[in-house]
Amino acid sequence: MKNLFTSILFILLNNYIIAQLPYSQPLYSYDSIVNVVYSIETSYLGENDTLELDIYKPIKDSNCSRPILVIAHGGTWISGSKEDVNTVYISRFFAKRGWVVANINWRLGTHKASNYNMYALCNTSISQPCAYIADSSEIYRANYRGMQDMKDAIRFMKDRSVMDSSDINNVFVFGESAGGFVAIATALTDQVSEKPLSCYSIPDAPTPSSNLNLYSCNPSPINLQRPDLGSIEGNFNLGNNDASVKGVGSFYAGIFDFSILNQLVDTPVFYFYHQGSDILVNYNYGRLLGRITWECYQQSNICQPYYFYPYAFGSKSIINFFNTLGASSPIYHGDIVQNYNYMNDCFANGHSIDNISLRSQSMADLFATRISLSSNNPNSNCSNLGISNNELIISLKPNPVEKTLNIKGVTKQMEYSIVNNLGQSIGKGSVNSNDPKIDVNLLLPGKYFLVIKGLNPPLPFIKM
């Protein structure tokens, strides 16, 4: 009985300590900046694809080093967007807890099957015609492109850390469904040897079925070439920062190969949420869309089976693998709902979140424990830089400005940088009480931010 009491006390105390950790509790309101271009990559059709993200930030916090979370939506690698209700909810959820969040669009699209027919009993409410892919390489390649995009976005957010008052050493990623596969690959793929063979140059895709034209699945004109997809790091925002992360979260997702867990330089923490009733991504191990194919479509001959999708290890299988590693296992938290029911889950709602608030909180708690191991403390981050927010009240006049920016409230030597609306630093210097002026005559007209070291938030101004 004593041991039981001690165990219960330890659990309660541990939960209390986690609840007190920074970045785990809703303390702020939030604001957002939408449709910020972070990359221009090449689509599966060989065309330029301009990628945008939405940035969510807390309001009225006094933190100079906010952690960063980059989020990828789901959609079977063919659909979805940063406007997805779940990713928007999670973006707001974390911003209220003091995070800077980037909710991203990433490259979508796959080459389609050469043979497709809409069965007599099938319709688009139970089947997605555009999900019929040419072969399994299409999923590997789509996931690889998504990984490159997420890495582009991570570096983009790190590059603008001064403007966002964010911490480039505490970056985390999250994704749901296909976005979860992308997030896990982003966190783990750090060796060139881990690049899938199908992501090098491979033979052209087959000509897609003309029947898919009825559902707007075939673009026109179409390019069936499948060239080498390039570096595991992507192609944009290179040079200043890497794309390393401290943690990864996923809802109903998985990985294709356990080998990407080898030789990690800095193993991230993992959060997993998955239900056994998921018929799209098997929470254990199986072909993607396999259960819906065999349990729903083929058994009753309702719709054409989804051919060619690859096998994947789901969240439960990943956790089982971690448990075999003993002391070398990564730190993880798994919310695995054991509600698998063969043949009785057909079209069940298992590929959805049963309690998004609870799952998001569990993920925030885990990430907060990882941040607590670093020197990031929102109560002292700014003072560690040498200036306390409580000491100074800084203002800019005139604003808008033509030639000279006057800084009101300067009482000591202060370092500053001028950042444009893309988060790029375009000028640095220092001011003091004897000369509190900055010459901005050479700046092009537009919106800028004055970032003073140790103060938060940045001060916006308009150059006329």
C-alpha positions in Angstrom: 0.0 0.0 0.0 2.9 2.3 0.8 4.5 1.7 -2.6 1.1 2.4 -4.3 0.7 5.7 -2.4 4.3 6.7 -3.3 3.7 5.9 -7.0 0.4 7.9 -7.1 2.2 10.8 -5.3 5.0 10.7 -7.8 2.6 10.8 -10.8 0.6 13.7 -9.3 3.8 15.6 -8.5 5.2 15.0 -12.0 2.0 16.2 -13.6 2.0 19.3 -11.4 5.6 20.1 -12.4 4.8 19.7 -16.1 1.8 22.0 -15.6 4.1 24.7 -14.3 6.6 24.5 -17.2 6.9 27.5 -19.5 5.3 27.1 -22.9 2.7 24.6 -21.7 -0.1 26.9 -20.4 -2.3 29.4 -22.2 -1.1 32.8 -21.0 -1.5 35.1 -24.0 -3.7 36.1 -26.9 -2.3 35.8 -30.4 -1.9 37.5 -33.7 -1.2 36.1 -37.1 0.6 37.1 -40.4 -0.8 35.2 -43.3 0.4 34.2 -46.8 4.1 34.9 -46.2 6.1 33.4 -49.1 8.9 31.2 -47.8 10.0 29.2 -50.8 9.6 28.6 -54.5 10.2 24.9 -55.4 9.5 22.7 -58.4 6.2 20.8 -58.4 5.7 17.2 -59.5 4.8 18.6 -62.9 8.1 20.4 -63.2 6.6 23.9 -62.7 7.5 26.5 -60.1 5.3 26.2 -57.0 5.2 29.3 -54.7 4.8 28.2 -51.1 3.3 30.3 -48.3 3.0 30.0 -44.6 0.9 31.7 -41.8 2.8 32.9 -38.7 1.1 32.9 -35.3 2.7 34.8 -32.4 1.7 35.6 -28.8 0.7 39.1 -27.9 2.0 41.0 -24.9 4.5 38.5 -23.7 8.0 39.8 -22.8 10.0 36.9 -24.1 13.0 37.4 -26.4 13.5 33.7 -27.3 10.2 32.1 -28.1 10.3 28.4 -29.2 9.2 27.7 -32.8 6.7 25.1 -34.1 6.4 24.4 -37.8 3.2 22.6 -38.8 2.2 20.6 -41.9 -1.4 19.8 -42.8 -2.7 16.4 -44.0 -4.5 15.3 -47.2 -3.1 12.1 -48.7 -0.3 14.1 -50.4 -2.8 15.4 -52.9 -5.0 17.9 -51.1 -5.3 20.1 -47.9 -3.9 23.5 -47.0 -2.8 25.6 -44.1 -6.4 26.7 -43.7 -7.2 23.2 -42.4 -9.3 23.5 -39.2 -7.0 21.2 -37.2 -3.8 22.9 -38.0 -5.3 26.3 -37.5 -6.5 25.2 -34.1 -3.1 23.8 -33.1 -1.4 27.0 -34.4 -3.5 29.1 -32.1 -3.2 26.7 -29.3 0.6 26.9 -29.2 0.8 30.7 -29.9 -1.3 31.2 -26.8 1.3 29.3 -24.9 4.2 31.6 -26.0 5.3 29.9 -29.2 6.0 31.3 -32.7 4.1 29.0 -35.1 4.5 28.6 -38.8 1.5 26.8 -40.4 2.8 25.9 -43.9 1.5 25.0 -47.3 3.7 22.4 -49.0 4.0 20.8 -52.4 1.1 18.5 -53.3 0.4 16.2 -56.2 1.1 12.8 -57.6 1.0 11.2 -61.0 -2.2 9.2 -61.4 -3.1 5.7 -62.3 -3.2 4.5 -65.9 -6.3 2.4 -65.2 -9.3 3.8 -63.3 -13.0 3.2 -63.4 -15.7 4.6 -61.1 -17.7 1.5 -60.1 -21.5 1.6 -60.4 -22.0 1.8 -56.6 -19.0 4.1 -56.0 -19.1 7.9 -55.7 -16.8 10.7 -54.7 -18.3 10.9 -51.2 -16.7 7.5 -50.3 -13.9 7.5 -52.8 -11.3 10.1 -53.9 -10.5 9.5 -57.6 -7.4 11.7 -57.5 -5.9 9.4 -54.9 -5.4 6.6 -57.4 -1.6 6.9 -58.0 0.7 5.6 -60.7 2.9 3.5 -58.4 4.3 3.6 -54.9 7.2 5.8 -55.9 4.7 8.7 -56.1 4.1 8.6 -52.4 7.8 8.4 -51.6 8.5 11.3 -53.9 5.6 13.4 -52.6 6.7 12.8 -49.0 10.3 13.8 -49.9 9.1 17.0 -51.5 7.1 17.8 -48.4 10.2 17.1 -46.3 12.2 19.5 -48.4 9.5 22.2 -48.0 9.3 21.8 -44.3 13.1 22.1 -44.0 12.9 25.3 -46.2 10.3 26.6 -43.8 12.3 25.8 -40.7 15.3 27.7 -42.0 13.1 30.6 -43.1 11.7 30.8 -39.6 15.2 30.6 -38.1 16.4 33.3 -40.4 13.7 35.7 -39.2 14.2 34.9 -35.5 15.2 38.5 -34.7 11.9 39.8 -36.0 9.9 37.1 -34.3 11.9 37.1 -31.0 12.3 33.4 -31.4 14.8 30.7 -30.3 16.6 29.0 -33.2 17.8 26.3 -30.8 14.3 25.2 -29.8 12.5 24.3 -33.0 9.8 21.6 -33.2 7.7 20.2 -36.0 4.2 18.7 -36.2 2.0 17.2 -38.8 -1.2 15.2 -39.2 -1.7 12.3 -41.6 0.4 12.9 -44.7 1.8 16.0 -42.9 2.8 13.7 -40.0 4.8 11.6 -42.4 6.5 14.8 -43.6 7.2 16.0 -40.1 8.8 12.7 -39.0 10.9 12.6 -42.2 12.0 16.2 -41.6 13.1 15.4 -38.1 14.9 12.2 -38.9 16.4 12.5 -42.4 19.8 13.8 -41.8 22.0 11.5 -43.9 22.3 11.5 -47.8 22.2 7.7 -47.5 18.6 8.0 -46.3 17.3 9.5 -49.5 14.9 6.9 -51.0 16.0 5.4 -54.3 12.7 6.5 -55.9 13.7 10.1 -55.2 16.5 10.0 -57.7 15.8 10.1 -61.4 13.4 7.2 -62.3 11.4 6.4 -65.5 8.6 8.6 -66.6 5.2 8.0 -65.0 2.6 6.2 -67.2 -0.1 8.2 -69.0 -3.0 8.6 -66.6 -6.4 7.2 -67.2 -8.6 9.5 -69.3 -11.4 8.6 -67.0 -9.8 10.8 -64.3 -10.4 13.8 -66.5 -14.0 13.7 -65.3 -12.8 14.6 -61.8 -10.2 17.2 -62.7 -7.4 14.9 -61.6 -5.2 15.2 -64.7 -3.5 18.6 -65.3 -3.2 20.0 -68.8 -0.5 20.1 -70.1 1.0 17.2 -68.3 4.6 16.4 -67.7 5.3 12.7 -66.9 9.0 13.1 -66.2 10.3 12.1 -62.8 13.8 13.7 -62.4 16.1 13.6 -59.4 14.5 15.5 -56.6 17.7 16.9 -55.3 19.2 17.4 -51.8 17.6 16.1 -48.6 17.8 19.7 -47.4 15.7 21.3 -50.1 16.8 24.3 -52.1 15.7 27.5 -50.4 16.9 29.6 -47.4 20.3 27.8 -47.3 23.4 29.2 -45.8 22.5 30.8 -42.5 20.8 28.1 -40.4 20.2 24.3 -40.6 16.9 22.5 -40.3 17.5 20.6 -37.2 14.7 20.2 -34.6 14.3 19.2 -31.0 11.0 17.4 -31.3 8.4 16.0 -33.6 4.6 15.4 -33.1 2.3 13.5 -35.4 -1.4 12.6 -35.5 -2.2 9.3 -37.3 1.0 9.1 -39.3 4.1 6.9 -39.5 7.4 6.2 -41.3 8.3 4.0 -44.3 11.7 2.7 -43.0 13.2 2.4 -39.5 16.7 2.9 -40.9 16.2 6.7 -40.7 16.4 6.3 -36.9 20.1 5.4 -37.2 23.0 7.8 -36.6 21.0 10.7 -35.4 23.2 13.6 -34.2 20.6 14.9 -31.7 17.6 12.6 -31.2 14.4 14.5 -31.0 11.5 13.8 -28.6 8.4 12.2 -30.2 4.7 12.7 -29.6 2.3 10.2 -31.3 -1.4 10.1 -31.4 -3.2 7.3 -33.3 -6.3 5.2 -33.2 -6.7 1.5 -34.0 -9.8 2.3 -35.9 -7.8 4.3 -38.5 -8.5 2.6 -41.9 -6.3 5.0 -43.8 -3.0 4.7 -41.9 -2.7 1.4 -40.0 -1.5 2.3 -36.5 0.5 -0.9 -36.5 1.9 -1.9 -39.9 0.2 -2.1 -43.2 -0.4 -0.7 -46.7 -1.6 2.9 -46.7 -5.3 3.0 -47.5 -5.0 -0.8 -47.2 -7.9 -1.4 -44.8 -10.3 0.8 -46.7 -9.3 -1.1 -49.8 -9.8 -4.6 -48.5 -12.4 -4.1 -45.8 -14.6 -1.6 -47.5 -14.1 -1.6 -51.2 -13.0 -5.1 -52.3 -15.2 -7.1 -49.9 -18.4 -5.5 -51.2 -17.0 -4.5 -54.7 -18.1 -0.9 -54.0 -15.1 1.0 -55.4 -11.9 0.2 -57.3 -9.2 -0.8 -54.7 -6.3 1.7 -54.1 -3.4 -0.1 -55.8 0.3 0.7 -55.4 0.3 2.5 -52.0 3.4 1.6 -50.0 3.5 -0.2 -46.6 4.2 2.0 -43.6 4.9 1.6 -39.8 2.2 3.4 -37.8 2.6 5.0 -34.4 2.0 1.9 -32.4 4.6 0.0 -34.4 7.1 2.9 -33.9 6.6 2.8 -30.2 7.0 -0.9 -30.1 10.3 -0.5 -31.9 11.4 2.2 -29.5 10.7 -0.2 -26.6 13.1 -2.7 -28.0 15.9 -0.2 -27.8 16.0 -0.1 -24.0 18.0 2.7 -22.6 18.9 4.0 -26.0 15.2 4.7 -26.9 14.3 8.2 -27.8 12.0 10.0 -25.3 8.4 9.8 -26.5 4.8 10.1 -25.4 2.2 7.9 -27.1 -1.5 8.4 -27.0 -2.5 5.2 -28.7 -6.2 4.4 -28.7 -6.6 0.6 -28.7 -9.9 0.4 -30.7 -8.9 -1.8 -33.6 -11.8 -3.9 -34.8 -11.2 -5.9 -38.0 -14.0 -5.7 -40.6 -16.1 -3.5 -38.3 -14.3 -0.3 -38.9 -15.3 0.2 -42.5 -15.6 3.9 -43.1 -15.2 4.5 -39.4 -14.1 7.9 -38.3 -10.8 6.6 -36.9 -8.7 8.9 -39.0 -9.7 11.9 -37.0 -8.9 13.5 -33.6 -11.2 12.4 -30.8 -10.1 15.2 -28.5 -7.8 17.8 -30.2 -7.4 19.9 -27.0 -6.2 16.9 -24.9 -3.9 15.7 -27.6 -2.5 19.2 -28.2 -1.9 19.7 -24.5 -0.1 16.3 -24.2 2.2 17.4 -27.0 2.8 20.8 -25.6 3.7 19.2 -22.2 6.2 16.9 -23.8 7.8 19.7 -25.9 8.0 21.9 -22.8 10.0 19.3 -20.9 12.5 19.2 -23.8 12.8 23.1 -23.8 13.3 23.0 -20.0 16.6 21.2 -20.5 17.9 24.2 -22.4 18.7 27.6 -21.1 15.5 29.0 -22.5 13.5 30.7 -19.7 10.9 33.3 -20.7 11.3 35.1 -17.3 15.0 35.7 -17.9 15.7 35.4 -21.6 15.6 39.2 -22.2 17.6 40.1 -19.1 20.3 37.6 -20.2 20.8 39.8 -23.2 21.7 42.7 -20.9 18.5 44.8 -21.0 15.2 44.4 -19.2 12.0 45.3 -20.8 10.9 46.9 -17.6 13.7 49.5 -17.8 12.9 51.2 -21.0 9.9 52.5 -23.0 11.0 52.9 -26.6 9.1 54.7 -29.3 9.9 55.8 -32.9 9.3 59.2 -34.3 8.4 60.2 -37.0 6.6 57.1 -38.2 6.1 57.0 -41.2 9.6 58.3 -41.8 11.4 59.8 -44.8 15.1 60.2 -43.8 15.9 59.9 -40.1 14.4 57.7 -37.5 14.4 59.1 -33.9 14.4 56.7 -31.1 12.8 58.0 -27.9 13.7 56.5 -24.5 17.3 55.6 -25.1 19.3 55.8 -21.9 22.3 53.6 -22.8 24.3 52.0 -25.7 21.9 49.8 -27.6 22.5 47.5 -30.5 19.9 47.4 -33.2 19.1 45.8 -36.6 16.6 46.7 -39.3 14.6 43.8 -40.7 12.4 43.8 -43.8 9.0 42.2 -44.1 10.5 38.9 -45.1 12.5 38.7 -41.9 15.8 39.5 -43.6 18.3 41.8 -41.7 19.3 44.6 -43.9 21.2 46.9 -41.5 22.8 46.9 -38.1 24.3 49.5 -35.8 24.1 51.0 -32.3 22.5 54.1 -30.8 22.9 55.9 -27.4 21.4 58.8 -25.6 23.8 61.3 -27.2 22.9 60.1 -30.8 19.5 58.3 -30.8 19.0 58.6 -34.5 19.2 56.2 -37.4 19.6 57.2 -41.1 17.1 55.3 -43.2 17.3 57.6 -46.2 18.6 54.7 -48.5 15.8 52.3 -47.6 13.2 51.5 -50.3 9.6 52.5 -49.4 7.8 49.8 -47.4 7.3 48.3 -44.0 10.2 47.5 -41.7 11.0 46.5 -38.2 13.5 48.0 -35.8 14.8 45.2 -33.6 16.7 46.4 -30.5 18.7 43.7 -28.8 17.2 42.6 -25.5 13.8 44.2 -26.2 10.6 42.6 -27.4 8.6 43.0 -29.5 10.2 44.6 -32.6 9.0 48.1 -33.5 7.4 48.5 -36.9 7.9 51.5 -39.0 7.0 52.7 -42.5 9.6 54.2 -44.9 8.0 56.7 -47.2 
